[in-house]
Amino acid sequence: MRRTVAPGSGAGREAAGADPTDKRARLVCGAEKASAAKRVADAVVAEVEQEWEAHIGTRRKDQLREALTLLRDITDPWALRRAHNTFHA
């Protein structure tokens, strides 16, 4: 994944280091702050999905997820870029 990162733009959520395969490049990856935030967010998402599944059932929850994922194509201009890039925090 290629992207330009301004110094300090990550507010502690990103860590940059030299790319051993390309001396011109710097690797940007998630710092501990990003990992901690992702763990909290993942827990909240799991809790909400469990609540919704208990209310509407597994089949409808899966259909809802599929429909919302399809709607990203028209509502989220960055969806295609994220689908092709991975960022591991």
Secondary structure, 3 states (H helix, E strand, C coil): CCCCCCCCCCCCCEEEEECCCCCCCEEEEECHHHHHHHHHHHHHHHHHHHHHHHHHCHHHHHHHHHHHHHHHHHHCCCHHHHHHCCCCC
